[in-house]
Each structure stands twice: as C-alpha cells, then as structure tokens.
Amino acid sequence: MFHAIACAGSGSLVSPATATEMSKAPRRPDGVALEVPSALPVPVNRVLASGIVALRVPPTDKEIENVVGAYLHGLERADMAGLVQMLTRDAAPLGQLGAGRAQIVEMWAARIKWMRSFDGATTRLHFKLAPIETYTYDTVESMGDRARPASMRPGDLYVRVPSSRLIDNASADIGWFVLLLRSENGQLRIAGDLPPER
C-alpha cells in the first residue's frame, strides 16, 4: 500500500527521499566523551601496599655490567674525567663519615697509581668482568660478615667485582672491588666505592 506525503500548504504530493538522494557527505561518528588520564605518582623503589603507587623498574644485569665495565676501563686508562662523570652528586667512599666526592676522586687517583706499580714486561693488573656479585638493600645482609653500608638506600645496589694480577701469564686473585650503585636522573651511577678487599 502506497502512502503519499503532502507538503504543507502546497497540496502537492511528493515521494519519500530515497538513499540515492541523500547527502553524499561522509558520515561522522557520534561524539564520545573522553576521560583525561590521571597523573601517575612519582616512581618509588618500595612502598607499603596501600593506594595507587608506581614502582621504579630495577636496573637490568646489562645496565649493571655496563657501569662496572666503564668503571674498570676508566681505571685501566687512568681516565679521571670519565670516572668523575659516573659519580652521583652525593658520592663518597664507603665507610668514611663526612667524606664526599673529593675524597672518592683522591682514592681513585691513589688506586690508579697503585695499579701502575704492577706494569712490567711480565706483570700487569687486569680485571674480570664476571662473575659480578650484586646485592640489594634487603639481601646485602645475607653476606653475613659485612654490614649494610650506612649510606645505602632502598633501591641501591651493592656490587662486588673480582680483580686479579697476571704474572708470567698466570692469574692470581688479589681481592674484590666494591661499588655502591644508585639511579640518578634515570641513569645508574656510582654512589660509593671501597678500596679492593684483600
């Protein structure tokens, strides 16, 4: 059954609009209400389980290896400028109250001088990059005879690196270097150092 539509006031009849007569303009989707994402909290290393928190991603083994490798390479080349760039703002020798960056730089200069005393035709000092022992704020106490450094904070890493002396192609272990690593401005840096343990 056909129904006609009358135009108001004209008395004429018109047919309903067909699909081919409709506007060719592209259709736009209906409006969607967007929620502005809330600001994320500042990342932290550890926190009690309450509310919304953002945990900082711990350094990877590769990042730790890169820092330790750059440190050892800097000692071998006596690159004091490069070594100083690896320090945090509050770096200091471990176990020395009141000491700061100046004292750690002096310690490194003395260490480089000590290392060069091994230079010779058949004797030289070299370092092993692995295995590197890494301890967190919570696990460093598992070492037993070594207390957690007073300057160590949650999120820091306590790292021990073996060193050895090469004499006539024979390697002799001479101790361990100890570093305290800390994230500063998103980069892993050296916050503390100890002379080689013998």
C-alpha positions as CSV (number, residue, x, y, z in Angstrom):
1,M,0.0,0.0,0.0
2,F,1.4,3.4,-1.0
3,H,1.2,6.4,1.3
4,A,1.9,9.8,-0.1
5,I,3.3,12.7,1.9
6,A,1.8,16.1,1.3
7,C,3.8,19.3,1.6
8,A,2.3,21.7,4.0
9,G,0.3,24.4,2.2
10,S,1.0,23.2,-1.3
11,G,-1.5,20.4,-1.7
12,S,1.0,18.6,-3.9
13,L,2.2,15.1,-3.3
14,V,5.9,14.1,-3.1
15,S,7.7,10.8,-2.7
16,P,9.8,10.0,0.3
17,A,13.6,10.6,-0.1
18,T,15.5,7.6,-1.3
19,A,19.0,6.5,-0.4
20,T,20.4,7.8,-3.7
21,E,19.0,11.3,-2.9
22,M,20.6,11.6,0.5
23,S,23.7,13.7,1.2
24,K,26.9,12.4,-0.2
25,A,29.0,13.9,2.7
26,P,30.9,11.4,4.8
27,R,29.2,10.5,8.0
28,R,30.8,11.4,11.3
29,P,30.7,9.1,14.3
30,D,28.7,10.2,17.3
31,G,30.6,12.2,19.9
32,V,32.4,10.2,22.5
33,A,33.2,11.6,26.0
34,L,37.0,11.2,26.8
35,E,38.3,10.9,30.3
36,V,41.6,12.7,30.9
37,P,44.1,10.2,32.4
38,S,45.0,11.0,35.9
39,A,48.6,11.9,36.7
40,L,50.9,9.0,37.8
41,P,52.6,9.1,41.2
42,V,56.4,9.6,41.4
43,P,58.0,6.1,41.0
44,V,59.5,4.7,44.2
45,N,61.6,1.6,45.0
46,R,59.4,0.2,47.7
47,V,56.2,1.1,49.5
48,L,53.6,-0.5,51.7
49,A,50.6,-1.9,49.8
50,S,48.1,1.0,50.0
51,G,46.6,3.3,47.4
52,I,48.0,3.7,43.9
53,V,51.8,3.7,43.6
54,A,54.3,3.5,40.7
55,L,57.3,1.2,41.3
56,R,60.6,2.0,39.7
57,V,61.9,-0.7,37.4
58,P,65.1,-2.2,38.9
59,P,68.3,-1.9,36.8
60,T,69.0,-4.8,34.4
61,D,72.0,-7.1,34.6
62,K,73.2,-5.4,31.4
63,E,73.0,-1.9,32.9
64,I,75.0,-3.1,35.9
65,E,77.6,-4.7,33.7
66,N,77.9,-1.5,31.6
67,V,78.6,0.6,34.6
68,V,81.1,-1.8,36.1
69,G,82.8,-2.2,32.7
70,A,83.1,1.6,32.2
71,Y,84.5,1.9,35.8
72,L,87.2,-0.7,35.3
73,H,88.0,0.6,31.8
74,G,88.4,4.1,33.3
75,L,90.8,2.8,35.9
76,E,92.8,0.9,33.4
77,R,93.1,4.0,31.2
78,A,93.6,6.4,34.1
79,D,90.6,8.4,32.8
80,M,89.8,10.5,35.8
81,A,87.4,12.8,33.9
82,G,85.4,9.9,32.7
83,L,85.3,8.3,36.1
84,V,84.1,11.6,37.8
85,Q,81.2,11.8,35.3
86,M,80.0,8.4,36.6
87,L,79.6,9.7,40.2
88,T,76.3,10.7,41.8
89,R,76.1,14.2,43.3
90,D,76.4,12.7,46.8
91,A,79.0,10.0,46.1
92,A,81.6,9.2,48.8
93,P,84.0,6.5,49.8
94,L,82.1,3.8,51.7
95,G,82.6,3.7,55.5
96,Q,84.1,7.2,55.7
97,L,81.8,9.6,57.6
98,G,81.9,13.2,56.4
99,A,83.7,12.3,53.2
100,G,82.4,13.3,49.7
101,R,83.2,13.4,46.0
102,A,86.6,15.0,46.6
103,Q,87.7,12.1,48.8
104,I,86.5,9.4,46.3
105,V,88.4,11.2,43.5
106,E,91.5,11.2,45.6
107,M,91.0,7.5,46.4
108,W,90.7,6.7,42.7
109,A,93.9,8.7,41.9
110,A,95.8,6.6,44.5
111,R,94.3,3.4,43.1
112,I,95.5,4.2,39.6
113,K,99.0,4.9,40.9
114,W,98.9,1.6,42.8
115,M,97.7,-0.2,39.6
116,R,100.5,1.2,37.6
117,S,103.0,-0.2,40.0
118,F,102.2,-3.6,38.5
119,D,103.1,-2.5,35.0
120,G,106.1,-4.5,33.6
121,A,107.1,-6.9,30.9
122,T,105.6,-9.9,32.6
123,T,103.4,-8.4,35.3
124,R,100.2,-6.3,34.9
125,L,96.9,-5.8,36.6
126,H,93.8,-6.8,34.8
127,F,90.1,-7.2,35.8
128,K,87.5,-9.8,35.4
129,L,84.1,-8.5,34.4
130,A,82.3,-11.7,35.6
131,P,81.1,-13.0,37.8
132,I,79.7,-9.8,39.3
133,E,78.0,-10.2,42.7
134,T,75.0,-7.9,43.2
135,Y,73.1,-7.4,46.4
136,T,70.0,-5.2,47.1
137,Y,69.3,-3.2,50.2
138,D,67.5,-6.2,51.7
139,T,69.8,-9.0,50.5
140,V,73.2,-7.4,51.4
141,E,72.7,-8.6,55.0
142,S,72.9,-12.2,53.7
143,M,76.6,-11.7,53.2
144,G,76.9,-12.2,57.0
145,D,80.2,-10.6,57.9
146,R,79.6,-7.4,56.1
147,A,77.0,-4.9,57.4
148,R,74.9,-2.8,55.0
149,P,76.8,0.5,54.3
150,A,75.3,3.4,56.2
151,S,74.9,5.4,53.0
152,M,73.0,2.6,51.2
153,R,69.3,3.4,50.4
154,P,66.4,1.2,49.3
155,G,66.9,0.8,45.5
156,D,70.7,1.0,45.7
157,L,72.9,-2.0,44.6
158,Y,75.9,-3.3,46.4
159,V,78.3,-4.8,43.8
160,R,81.4,-6.8,44.3
161,V,83.8,-7.3,41.3
162,P,86.8,-9.7,41.4
163,S,90.3,-8.4,40.4
164,S,93.4,-10.3,39.6
165,R,97.1,-9.9,38.9
166,L,98.6,-11.5,35.8
167,I,102.3,-12.7,36.3
168,D,104.0,-14.7,33.6
169,N,100.6,-15.4,32.1
170,A,99.4,-16.9,35.5
171,S,96.5,-15.2,37.2
172,A,96.4,-14.6,40.9
173,D,93.3,-13.2,42.7
174,I,94.1,-10.1,44.7
175,G,90.7,-9.2,46.0
176,W,87.4,-7.5,45.2
177,F,86.3,-4.0,44.2
178,V,83.1,-2.9,45.9
179,L,80.8,-0.3,44.4
180,L,77.5,1.2,45.6
181,L,75.3,1.9,42.5
182,R,72.4,4.3,42.6
183,S,69.9,5.5,40.0
184,E,70.2,9.3,39.5
185,N,68.1,11.2,36.9
186,G,67.2,7.8,35.3
187,Q,70.8,6.7,34.9
188,L,72.8,4.2,37.0
189,R,75.8,5.8,38.6
190,I,78.4,5.2,41.3
191,A,77.4,6.4,44.8
192,G,80.2,4.8,46.8
193,D,83.4,2.8,46.5
194,L,85.8,0.9,48.7
195,P,89.5,0.0,48.1
196,P,90.0,-3.5,46.9
197,E,89.3,-6.1,49.5
198,R,92.3,-8.3,50.1
